[in-house]
């Protein structure tokens, strides 16, 4: 069902623009009280190429609890009680940095290379952070999606340029990923009302649409076959089942793994053979991480946010 949508691509090209000013801080929309499952970035805090268990504990002194596969456990203070965790590698040292996004449209990052902080104003109240490497420099770019306007704002780390793209509708869910294997994240989203992915490839500007999932699913885009290309996938809370399609073969896969109320947290937790993402969940009710074919581990509590 993969095809190029010429009309969609033309509309995208006509409305994409480059901006240099901060985004105005006024609008209406839905407030993301917690980071949403589809924008979670499973992070590697000790540069061993494996996703680490990590939770963000909101509070007056917001706390990060890390269980790193080679560096052991760590507890670090960074953030405020209403922040959204957006840990990623912002300084290109192979390690995820502690980072949060605030309701005033500000990113605050603690760089692992220098232990110094960086603050970046981008967006406004009710925007959704969609941090990813959009320019291919192996460094996370500050980015937000504005649901009510269908706008993406991306600050390229390589150039400092703020790029703005019109792509999406108010109820769409952003799902950025590298769908064309050019080492750059593509602007992409999933529309619950029709169960369809809409993707603009950064390589050539071509557009794809893919029917996948239904309205009550959660999109869980990741590279499940280790070919360095993002695979479309959804998690269905009602029956605890994952439905995806491998980019390498086009074959679909189905895996029953999870309960209603679990939060999907796919990532490469073992790094065995390739960099394929593992199917995994975090259960708020018992604070346990469950990784398919690898077991489970208690880490966190019910009011934490997996990071």
N, C-alpha and C positions, 0 to 999 in steps of 0.2 A: 504493500500500500504506500510505498515511498514515492513521492513525486514532487516536481518543482511547481510552485505556485507563482506564475508570472505576475499576476495582479497583486499578490501580497508583496512580492519583492519590489515591484515598482512603487507601491505605496510606501514601503519601508525606505527606499532610496530617496524618495521625494521628501520625506519628513525627517530623516536623519540630519543632524546639524552639529556643529562644533560651538561650544560656549566657553567663556572664560570667567564668568561671574558665578557667585554662589547662588543656589536655588532659593527663591523667595520662601520665607517661612510663614506661609498661610495656605490653608486648604482644608477640605473636609475629607473624611474617609474612615477606615477602620483602624483602630489602634492595635498594633501587634503587642499584646501584653507579655508574650514570651517569644523566643525565637521559634520559628516554625519548622517542622520536621524537614520540609523540602529545601530549606536553606542552611541546614546544619553542615558544617565542614568538619569531618572527622580528622583531627589534627595529630601531627607527629611532633611531640615536644622535645624529643631527644635525638632526632636526626638519624634514626636507625631504619627508616623507611617503613615503619609499622605504626598504625594508628594506636594511640594511647587511650586508656580509659581516663575520662576527665569530666568533672561536673563543675558547674558554676552555682554557688550558693548565694542567692540574693539576700541582702540585709543592709543595715546601716554601714557595716564594714563588709562589703561583698568579698567572698572568698572563692578561690579556685582550689580544687583538690585534684591533684594529678597522680595517676599511677602509670609511670613510664616503664616501658619494657626493659630498658637498660639502665636508666638513671634512678629507678626506684620512686618512692612516693615523695610528694612535695605539697606544701600548703602555701598559697600565696594570696596576698590581699591586692585586689585590683578591681576597681569599679564601684558603682553605687547600686542601691537596692532595686531600682527599676531599669537597669541596663540590660541590653541583649548581648550575650557573648558572641563574638565573631572571631575566634582564634584562627590565625592563618600565618603564613610566612610572609611578613611585610618587608623584611630586610634581606631576603635571599641568602640565608645562611643554613637552610635546610631544616631549621627548627621553627615550630609554630610559636608565635608571639601571643602573649595575653592581650586581648583586645575586646572592647565593648562598643556598642552603638547606643546612643542616648536619644531620648525623646525630643531633644532640641536639635536633632540632626547633626550630631557630632560623633565622630569616631575618636576613641582614645586608645592608644596602643603603647604597650611597654615592650620595646625592642630587646630581643634576646642578645644581640651582638654587643650592645653598649649599656644595657640596663637603663636607658633613658626613654622618656616618653615623647610621643608624637600625637598631636591633636589635629584633626582634619574636619572642618565644617563641610558637610555635604548632605543636602536634603533638608527635610523638615519633619515635624511631628506627623506620625502615621505612615511614613515611608518604611519600606522593608529593606533591610540590608541584604545585598546579594554579592558579597565579596568573592572575587575569583580573579584569575590571571587572564585578562582580556587582551593584553598586548603581547603576550608570549615572551616576557622577560624573566620568567620563573619567580615572579614576585607578585603578591596579592595586590590587587587594585581596589581602592575604595569605590564602592558602587551601591546604589539604592534603586529600588523599584517603587514607583508611585502608583498604587492600584487605581485610585479614582480617575487618574488621567492617562493611564497606560504608558507612562514615561519611564525610561531608564536613564540614569545619570552615572557615568563611569569616569573616574579620574585615573588616567593612565599613569602608572608609576614611571614608565620609561620617558615620558615627555612632559608630564604635568598637565596635559591638556584635559579639559573636561568635555566629554562627548555626551550628547543627549540623543536618545533614540525614542521614537514613537512606536511602541509595539505592545499591544495588549489591551485588555478591557478590565473594568473594575473588579470582577470576581476571578480573574486569572491568577494562577500560582506560578511565580518565577522558578525556572528550573535550569539555570545556566550550566553548561558542560561543554566539553570538547567533542562534538559529534562528527567532525570531519578530519580529525587527526592532523591539525595544523599547529598544535601546541598552544592554541588560544581558546579561551572560553567563548562559546557562542551565546548570543542572546536567545533565550528559549523560555517557553512557558507551557503550562498545562491548563486546559480549560475544563473545569469540573462539569459544567452544564452539558457538555457534549462528549466528555471523555476523550479529548484530543490534544496531542502535543503540536506546538507550532514553533519551528526552529528557523533561524536565519544563520546560515553558515558564514563564519568570518573569512573563510578562505576565498570565496568568490561571490558572496552575496546571494546565493541561491537559497530558496526557501523550501522547507519540507513540512508536510503535515502528516501526522500518524494517529490513527484512531487506536486508542489504548486505554482501557479502564472505564470506570463508571463514576458517577457524581460523588459517591461517598468514599472513594479511594484517597490515598495519600501518595503523591508522586515521590519516587525514591531513585532518581537518576544517579547512576554510578557506573564504573567500568567493571562489570561482573565477569568478563572473560579474559581480562588482562591484555587486551590488544591496544590499549592506550586510547580507546574511543569510548565515549560515554554511551551507555545502553539505556533505552527507555524502560521504565519499570514503575509499577505501583504496588503499594501495600494496602490490602483490604482489611481494615480493622474488624469488620463484622465477622469474618471467618479466620482471621490471622494468617492470611495467605499472601504470598508475593507472586506477582505476575510480571515477567519481563521478556525482552527479546534481545538476543546476543547480536551485536553489530558485526561480529566476525563471520557469522553464518546465516543470520536472519532467523534462526530457529528460536522458538519461544521456550520459556522455562516457567515452571510453577513450583513453588515450595511453600508448604504449610509450616509456618514458623512464627509464633507469636499469639498473643491474646488481645482481645479488645481492651484498649487502654494502654497498650504498649506503645512506645515511641520508637520508630525505626531509626537505626543508626548504622547504616552500612559503611564499611571501611576496610582497608587491608590490615587486619590485625595480626596476621602471621607472616606475610611476605614470603611464602613458600612457592618457589617455581616461577611466579610472575607477580605482577602488582594487582591481581584481581581483587575486587572488593568482596568482602564476606557479608553474607546476610546476617544481620544482628539487630537486637532490640534492647531497649532499656525500659524496665518496668518501674514506674514511680511508686507503686503500692508496696514493693519490697526492696527497691533500690538495687536490683540485680541486673547485671549485663548478661545477656545470653547471645552467644556467637555460634552460628550453625557449625556443627561438626567439631567444635572446639571446647564446648562446655559453658559454664556460667560462673559468675563471680559477683559477690556483693560489693558494691562501691557506690556510695551516695545514699540519699534519703529522699522521702516523698516530695519535698519542696525544692529539690535541686533541679537544675536544668542540664542535661547532657551537653557537653561542649566539644 
